[in-house]
Amino acid sequence: MAQEQSLLCSDLSKSVNEPLYGSAPLTDTWLLLEYPSLYGAKAFEESDLDVHIKSHLATVQKFLPNPRLVLVRRGKDLVSNKINFFLAFSTERQSQLFHVELGSYEELLNIEFEAYLAGKPATLDNLQAEPIFIVCTNGKRDRCCAKYGLPLYDAITSYGQDNVWQSSHVGGHRFAGNLVCLPHGIYYGRIPPEQGIRVIDAYRSRSLVMEYYRGRACYSAAGQAAEYYLRTHTGIVGVDEIHLVEEHELDKDHWSFTFQTSQGKNFQLRIHREVSDYAIFESCTTPEKRVQQSLYELQDIKEAHPAKH
């Protein structure tokens, strides 16, 4: 027990071989706000943003589907007079990234979020084709994010990447270093610094690196596991080469999924949730709180033929 509690949460998770897949928090909408100051454990809440701006963004999130608000920052040499704000939609069929340059944080009050959600033509001027990447480095939230996130960020930016941002909490400290690819909302974890550029280059070519893959945030945890099993079964790594057709919750611990590949093949998978035989702490800040984890196991996978009409 003493030896385990001396470990960081990410080291303990890795030592028990906790799977990465199925661990991406469900997120369909991303709000990324540049905030160059240091982050507290609760970055947004503890920021120096005016209370009415905080209240406005909290209200906005109530009508956005599965939102996540993240503060982001870059190195001092990349700080400009403008404030960068990104709005990303990570739905499976239509992932989009919008970029708005703000003169002040007050201008957040003028953004018509409903127009972006509705896909109105007026928003297309802010549509950005170039992806962005965020690496959680919020050591105040969890030590692992600083220990493993900062070297990952530094290694990637050493290649001259200026579309990579340090971020506040993205979920899953115990999988640090964590990286999220937007607009698709693809989560990676336990990335060694020297592998970061490989993951980014793969995403630029619309491919996945499966050994660090946590999942795609638009899927449920069980759906992420099913997608992972299907990709490892078929060898398909193209981001857009697999689509979820149907998901059925059979009971609280069993699901069935149908995916279709870009070649028109349908696959059915059955997933079963088990409870781990180990209990680990999910954060370095709460080593006394040990939790057994949900494990998503593959029961069956088979190629299915679409129903005839």
matplotlib code that plots the C-alpha trace (Angstrom):
import matplotlib.pyplot as plt

x = [0.0, 2.7, 4.6, 1.5, 0.6, 4.2, 3.5, 1.8, -1.6, -0.4, 2.4, 0.1, -2.4, 0.3, 1.7, -1.6, -1.9, -5.2, -6.5, -6.4, -9.4, -12.8, -11.5, -12.2, -14.9, -18.0, -17.6, -19.4, -18.6, -15.3, -14.7, -11.0, -10.2, -6.6, -5.7, -1.9, -1.8, -1.0, -4.0, -5.4, -6.8, -10.1, -8.7, -11.8, -13.4, -10.2, -9.2, -9.3, -11.9, -14.8, -17.7, -20.1, -18.0, -17.8, -21.5, -22.1, -19.9, -21.6, -25.0, -23.8, -22.8, -26.3, -27.6, -24.5, -24.3, -21.9, -19.7, -16.2, -14.6, -10.8, -8.3, -5.3, -1.9, 1.4, 4.9, 5.8, 7.2, 3.8, 1.7, 0.1, -2.1, -5.2, -6.9, -7.6, -10.9, -11.7, -15.1, -15.0, -17.8, -16.6, -19.7, -18.7, -20.1, -19.2, -16.2, -15.6, -13.2, -13.9, -11.4, -12.2, -9.7, -10.8, -9.6, -10.7, -12.5, -15.5, -16.0, -17.0, -20.4, -20.9, -20.3, -23.5, -23.1, -26.5, -25.4, -22.4, -24.5, -27.0, -24.3, -25.4, -23.4, -22.3, -20.0, -18.1, -15.6, -14.2, -14.1, -10.5, -9.2, -5.9, -6.3, -5.2, -3.8, -4.0, -1.8, -2.9, -0.2, -2.3, 0.0, -2.2, -5.0, -2.8, 1.0, 1.0, -0.2, 2.9, 5.4, 4.3, 2.4, 5.0, 7.8, 5.3, 4.3, 8.0, 9.0, 6.2, 6.8, 10.5, 9.5, 8.2, 4.5, 2.6, -0.8, -0.2, -1.5, -1.0, -4.4, -6.3, -8.0, -9.2, -10.0, -8.0, -4.9, -3.9, -3.3, -0.9, 0.7, -2.6, -3.2, -6.4, -6.7, -9.4, -11.8, -12.4, -12.0, -9.6, -7.9, -4.5, -2.7, 0.6, 2.4, 6.2, 7.6, 9.5, 6.3, 4.2, 5.1, 4.3, 0.8, 0.3, 1.6, -0.7, -3.7, -2.7, -3.0, -6.3, -4.9, -4.7, -1.8, -3.5, -1.0, -1.8, -5.4, -7.9, -10.9, -13.1, -15.0, -18.3, -18.7, -19.8, -17.1, -18.5, -18.6, -15.0, -14.0, -16.0, -14.4, -10.9, -11.6, -12.9, -9.9, -7.5, -9.4, -9.5, -6.3, -8.3, -6.7, -8.2, -10.1, -13.0, -13.0, -15.3, -18.8, -21.2, -24.5, -26.3, -25.8, -28.0, -27.7, -28.9, -28.6, -26.4, -23.3, -23.9, -24.1, -24.3, -22.8, -22.9, -20.2, -19.7, -16.4, -15.6, -15.6, -19.3, -18.8, -20.8, -19.5, -21.5, -19.8, -21.0, -19.3, -19.4, -18.4, -16.6, -15.1, -11.4, -9.8, -7.6, -8.5, -6.5, -6.6, -7.7, -5.8, -2.6, -4.7, -6.8, -4.5, -6.8, -9.7, -9.2, -11.7, -12.2, -12.4, -14.8, -13.2, -14.9, -14.3, -15.1, -17.6, -18.1, -17.3, -18.6, -19.2, -22.8, -24.8, -27.1, -30.8, -32.5, -35.3]
y = [0.0, 2.5, 1.7, 2.2, 5.5, 6.8, 6.4, 9.2, 8.2, 7.8, 5.6, 3.4, 3.2, 2.1, -0.4, -2.3, -2.1, -0.1, 0.1, 3.5, 2.8, 3.8, 6.7, 9.8, 12.0, 12.4, 15.8, 17.2, 20.9, 22.5, 26.1, 26.9, 30.3, 31.7, 32.7, 33.1, 33.3, 30.4, 28.0, 27.0, 23.6, 24.8, 26.9, 28.7, 29.2, 30.5, 32.7, 36.5, 36.7, 39.1, 37.4, 38.4, 36.8, 33.6, 33.7, 34.2, 31.3, 29.1, 30.0, 29.4, 25.9, 25.0, 24.9, 23.4, 19.6, 18.0, 21.0, 21.3, 24.7, 24.7, 27.4, 27.3, 29.1, 29.0, 30.1, 33.7, 34.1, 33.3, 35.7, 38.4, 41.4, 39.4, 36.8, 33.5, 31.7, 28.4, 26.7, 23.1, 20.6, 17.0, 15.1, 12.0, 13.0, 16.7, 17.9, 21.6, 24.1, 27.9, 30.5, 34.0, 36.6, 38.8, 42.3, 41.8, 39.1, 41.4, 40.5, 37.0, 38.5, 39.3, 35.9, 34.4, 30.8, 29.8, 30.8, 28.5, 25.7, 26.1, 26.2, 29.6, 30.9, 34.0, 31.8, 30.3, 33.2, 31.9, 28.2, 27.0, 24.1, 23.7, 21.4, 22.3, 20.2, 20.6, 19.1, 19.1, 20.7, 21.8, 20.6, 22.4, 20.0, 17.0, 16.6, 14.1, 16.7, 18.8, 15.9, 14.2, 17.0, 19.7, 17.5, 16.3, 19.9, 21.0, 18.1, 18.8, 22.6, 22.0, 20.9, 24.4, 23.5, 26.7, 25.1, 23.2, 24.6, 23.9, 23.5, 23.2, 19.9, 17.7, 14.6, 11.6, 12.8, 9.2, 8.8, 11.8, 12.9, 13.6, 15.1, 16.0, 16.5, 18.9, 19.3, 15.5, 15.3, 12.4, 11.6, 10.1, 9.2, 8.1, 9.6, 9.6, 13.1, 11.6, 10.2, 13.4, 14.6, 11.1, 11.4, 14.9, 13.9, 10.9, 13.1, 15.5, 12.6, 11.6, 8.5, 7.1, 5.8, 3.0, 2.3, 5.7, 5.9, 6.7, 7.2, 9.6, 11.9, 11.7, 8.1, 6.6, 4.8, 1.4, 2.8, 3.9, 0.4, -1.1, 1.2, 0.3, -3.5, -3.1, -1.1, -3.6, -6.4, -4.9, -2.8, 0.2, 3.4, 6.1, 8.6, 8.8, 5.1, 3.8, 5.2, 4.2, 3.0, 1.7, 1.5, -0.5, -0.8, -4.3, -3.8, -1.7, -3.8, -5.0, -3.2, -4.0, -1.8, -1.8, 0.1, 0.5, 0.9, 3.1, -0.1, -0.6, -3.5, -3.7, -5.2, -6.0, -6.0, -7.0, -5.3, -6.3, -4.1, -5.7, -4.2, -4.3, -6.5, -3.6, -0.3, 2.8, 6.5, 8.5, 11.7, 12.4, 14.9, 12.1, 9.1, 7.9, 7.5, 4.2, 3.3, 0.1, 0.9, -0.2, -2.4, -2.9, -6.3, -7.6, -10.5, -11.0, -9.4, -10.4, -9.1, -8.4, -8.0, -5.0, -5.7, -5.9, -3.5]
z = [0.0, 1.0, -2.2, -4.4, -2.7, -3.3, -7.1, -9.1, -10.3, -13.9, -12.8, -10.8, -13.7, -16.0, -13.5, -13.4, -17.2, -17.1, -20.7, -22.4, -24.6, -23.4, -21.3, -23.3, -21.6, -23.8, -25.5, -28.6, -28.2, -27.3, -26.1, -26.0, -24.6, -24.6, -21.0, -20.7, -16.8, -14.6, -13.9, -10.6, -9.8, -11.1, -13.9, -15.3, -11.9, -10.3, -13.3, -13.1, -15.8, -14.9, -13.2, -15.9, -18.5, -16.4, -16.0, -19.7, -20.7, -18.1, -19.6, -23.1, -22.2, -21.1, -24.7, -26.3, -26.7, -24.2, -23.9, -22.4, -21.7, -21.7, -21.0, -23.3, -23.6, -25.5, -24.9, -24.3, -27.8, -29.3, -27.2, -29.4, -28.8, -29.8, -27.7, -29.5, -29.0, -30.7, -31.0, -32.1, -32.9, -32.6, -33.9, -35.8, -39.2, -39.2, -37.1, -37.5, -36.0, -35.8, -34.8, -33.5, -32.6, -29.8, -28.9, -25.3, -23.2, -23.3, -27.0, -25.9, -25.0, -28.7, -30.2, -31.5, -30.4, -31.7, -35.2, -35.0, -33.6, -36.4, -39.0, -40.4, -43.4, -41.5, -39.4, -42.3, -42.3, -39.1, -40.2, -39.8, -41.9, -39.9, -36.9, -33.4, -30.6, -26.8, -24.2, -20.6, -18.4, -15.4, -12.6, -10.0, -10.9, -10.9, -10.7, -13.5, -16.0, -15.3, -15.0, -18.3, -20.1, -20.1, -21.7, -24.3, -25.2, -25.3, -27.5, -30.0, -30.2, -30.6, -34.2, -34.8, -34.3, -33.4, -33.4, -30.2, -26.9, -23.3, -21.6, -18.4, -17.4, -20.3, -18.2, -17.1, -15.3, -14.7, -18.5, -18.7, -21.0, -22.6, -26.0, -27.8, -31.5, -32.7, -34.3, -34.2, -30.4, -30.5, -27.2, -26.7, -23.4, -22.1, -25.1, -24.6, -25.6, -28.6, -30.0, -29.9, -33.3, -34.7, -33.3, -34.7, -38.1, -38.2, -37.4, -40.1, -42.6, -40.9, -39.3, -35.7, -33.6, -31.8, -29.0, -27.4, -28.4, -25.6, -27.9, -29.8, -27.5, -29.5, -28.5, -25.2, -23.2, -24.4, -28.0, -27.7, -26.7, -29.6, -32.0, -30.6, -30.9, -34.5, -35.5, -34.0, -35.6, -39.1, -39.0, -40.1, -38.7, -40.9, -38.8, -41.3, -42.3, -39.6, -38.7, -35.9, -37.3, -34.2, -30.5, -28.2, -24.5, -23.7, -19.9, -17.7, -18.5, -22.0, -25.4, -29.0, -31.8, -35.5, -37.4, -41.1, -42.8, -45.8, -47.9, -47.1, -44.7, -41.5, -38.3, -35.2, -31.8, -28.3, -25.4, -21.7, -18.8, -15.9, -12.8, -12.4, -9.8, -8.8, -7.2, -7.9, -7.1, -10.1, -9.0, -7.1, -5.0, -3.6, -3.0, -0.2, -2.6, -4.4, -7.1, -9.1, -12.8, -15.5, -18.1, -21.4, -22.8, -26.3, -26.3, -30.0, -33.3, -36.7, -40.1, -40.7, -43.9, -44.1, -44.1, -47.5, -48.1]

ax = plt.figure().add_subplot(projection="3d")
ax.plot(x, y, z, "-o")
ax.set_aspect("equal")
plt.show()
